[in-house]
Amino acid sequence: KKVCVVGLGYIGLPTSAIFANAGFEVVGVDVNEKVVQTLNKGEIHIEENGLPDLFKKVVREGKFRASLVPEKADVFIIAVPTPIHEDYTANIDYVIDATKSILPYLEKGNVVIVESTIPPRTMDDVVAPIIREHGLDPEKDIYLAHCPERVLPGRILIELVENTRIVGGVTKEAAKKAADVYRAIVKGEVIETEAVTAEMSKLMENTFRDVNIALANELVKISRRIGVDAHKVIELANKHPRVNIHLPGPGVGGHCLAVDPYFIVEKAKEESPLIQTARRINNSMPHFVVEQIQRMTAELTVPKVAIFGLTYKGNTDDVRESPAIKIYELLKQQGRFEVRAYDPHVKQEQVSFPLSTLEEAVDGAHLVVVLADHNEFKNMKAEDFATMKTKVIFDTKNCVHLHDESITVYKIGNLHS
Ligand code: SAJ
């Protein structure tokens, strides 16, 4: 069987590699010429555990090819981004373009799957009509389904195989055909449902997490007011068998949690006050972090602040919607700070400001602010901070384990001290 995957990013690429490794012939399509060239050499352009080796293998075995244009196939998988417009509505242009791009190659009996996260009803109201206008019946000629990706960056290769998959068909038959495609690679359960149910389930998963993180972040602010350690409170409350307070931090980033809840709000604004408030709380965290930095450096004329970690979470190179970037910008806007930024996972071309090495960042700094829980930061030693002017660390991810008398570590959950 041949699979054509449109969009070779964080989802499309590992998905292609897994199908290729399972014996499918895979052609991957991307609009970026450089990406296509890199991939055809057996190299990859993103960071993901285990992917470089698996990818090399499938390219070497001739199971995967990258191309700028789609080709005829049995199965088409669309895995392109759905960013957000400035007015917080979903930008589904890439999904529309990708669907249109496969039309010339579509034949009766093909399975077309959209994995991209989309607002509820997009399959029925947008994707199916595009196929109908082209002259194919989306309910009879083509098996059309939404199968949202649910993998956690960093664990993508494991979760693609082990997680339960939800397959929402535009028809019952489509759900079954699309589910069978996944059954070839997934060890977890593959559940068939309607398209809109699959769309909404995916959005609610990420919204659940966002709302729960907002609760933890609100607790941080409350704890600061009351004078209690939020991390300790969470640890103890979570001893209850039915409580699972999430972890507070400098904000919620990435292309999923910080975006997907708006796809629900867009379709049901009046009915979603809780979701909207959670978004507001999480969006307020970079400002909260900057306020704390100001407090910690109030006595200095030109505080030198070293930011550690620019990605939206630890052990990834992804800076999309990263609260750390926002915090960098807010600090710069203040005009008062000298800011340096260090991240062992991020390359200079990914950001619009200069990056420093570890040594450059700490040298003469008054404050180190940890904004991502990279393993490198968890294992730091007192020597790493030897050249700081004042040895103060603000750990917003509760990940620094330093017990050295010469260094003061403030935790985001324990700010009253
Ligand atoms: N975060 C917290 N506290 C927590 C957990 C996370 O502040 O307790 C922050 C992280 O630092 C990060 C953001 O939330 O800034 C999102 O991180 P994440 O690890 O929760 O999730 P993502 O965005 O990497 O991946 C999520 C996953 N969804 C769920 O766990 C419900 C993943 O399974 C989805 O496939 C992915 O979104 C997606 O593509 O939708």
Residues whose N, C-alpha, C, O or C-beta is under 5 A from the ligand:
A	BS01	SAJ	E149 R150 V151 L152 P153 E205 N206 R209 I213 H246 L247 P248 G249 G251 V252 G253 G254 C256 L257 Y312 K313
